[in-house]
Amino acid sequence: AGAVVNGCGSNIGLSFEMVVDNSGWHTITVTGANSGTPFYCVAYSFLGQQWTVGSGKWVNPGQQSIFYVSVSGGGGMTLYCNNMEWQDGVANLNWNP
């Protein structure tokens, strides 16, 4: 297992798509990499062209953040992290399917 860390010279956004087995509320647990600065992420659910915004919060280096999003039957979910600076990253990502 490894981390996803921005090694680029510019800020980036990362998107993590996850499959879920059941409709209802789901959690996404993210641990920030030990390097870098805090960055902001938002959880979304999707079904076809319909998107629903879940929780958004800051992810701090070396710390865990939990996101919540409601998913419709047959849908999936995405965690989008925006404006990640050099050395910002995700060390671990888990979700309940």
C-alpha positions as CSV (number, residue, x, y, z in Angstrom):
1,A,0.0,0.0,0.0
2,G,1.2,3.5,-0.7
3,A,0.1,7.1,-0.4
4,V,-1.0,9.5,-3.2
5,V,1.2,12.6,-2.8
6,N,1.4,15.7,-5.1
7,G,5.0,15.7,-6.4
8,C,4.1,18.3,-9.1
9,G,5.4,21.9,-9.1
10,S,1.8,23.2,-9.1
11,N,-1.4,22.7,-7.1
12,I,-3.6,19.8,-8.2
13,G,-7.1,18.3,-7.5
14,L,-7.6,14.6,-6.8
15,S,-10.7,12.6,-7.3
16,F,-11.3,9.2,-5.7
17,E,-14.4,7.2,-7.0
18,M,-15.9,4.5,-4.8
19,V,-18.4,1.8,-5.4
20,V,-21.1,1.2,-2.8
21,D,-23.3,-1.9,-2.2
22,N,-26.3,-0.3,-0.5
23,S,-28.2,3.0,-0.6
24,G,-28.2,5.2,2.5
25,W,-25.5,7.1,4.5
26,H,-21.9,6.1,4.0
27,T,-18.6,7.2,5.5
28,I,-15.3,7.9,3.9
29,T,-12.3,8.0,6.3
30,V,-9.2,9.8,5.0
31,T,-5.7,10.0,6.6
32,G,-3.5,12.8,5.4
33,A,0.1,12.1,4.4
34,N,2.7,13.1,7.0
35,S,4.0,15.8,4.7
36,G,2.5,18.9,3.2
37,T,-0.2,21.3,4.4
38,P,-3.9,21.0,5.2
39,F,-6.1,20.6,2.1
40,Y,-9.9,20.7,1.6
41,C,-12.0,17.7,0.4
42,V,-15.7,17.2,-0.3
43,A,-17.7,14.0,-0.6
44,Y,-20.3,13.6,-3.4
45,S,-22.7,10.9,-4.4
46,F,-23.9,10.3,-7.9
47,L,-26.5,8.5,-9.9
48,G,-26.5,9.1,-13.6
49,Q,-26.3,12.8,-14.0
50,Q,-27.6,13.7,-10.5
51,W,-25.0,14.7,-7.9
52,T,-25.5,15.2,-4.2
53,V,-23.1,17.1,-2.0
54,G,-22.1,15.5,1.3
55,S,-19.8,16.8,3.9
56,G,-16.6,18.8,3.3
57,K,-13.7,19.5,5.6
58,W,-10.0,20.0,5.9
59,V,-7.6,17.1,5.9
60,N,-4.5,17.7,8.1
61,P,-1.1,16.0,7.6
62,G,-0.9,12.8,9.6
63,Q,-4.5,13.1,10.9
64,Q,-7.8,11.3,10.1
65,S,-10.9,13.0,8.8
66,I,-14.3,11.4,8.3
67,F,-16.8,12.4,5.6
68,Y,-20.5,11.5,5.3
69,V,-22.6,11.3,2.1
70,S,-26.0,9.8,1.3
71,V,-26.0,7.5,-1.7
72,S,-29.1,6.5,-3.8
73,G,-29.6,2.9,-4.9
74,G,-27.3,2.0,-7.8
75,G,-25.2,5.1,-7.2
76,G,-21.6,5.6,-6.2
77,M,-19.6,8.2,-4.4
78,T,-16.6,10.4,-5.0
79,L,-14.2,12.2,-2.7
80,Y,-12.7,15.3,-4.4
81,C,-9.7,17.1,-2.8
82,N,-9.0,20.5,-4.3
83,N,-6.0,22.8,-4.5
84,M,-3.5,20.3,-3.1
85,E,-0.1,21.9,-2.8
86,W,3.3,20.2,-3.3
87,Q,3.7,17.3,-0.8
88,D,0.0,17.3,0.2
89,G,-1.4,13.8,0.0
90,V,-3.7,11.0,1.1
91,A,-1.9,8.2,3.1
92,N,-5.0,6.1,3.6
93,L,-8.6,6.0,2.3
94,N,-11.4,3.7,3.5
95,W,-15.2,3.6,3.1
96,N,-18.1,1.4,4.0
97,P,-19.5,-0.1,0.9
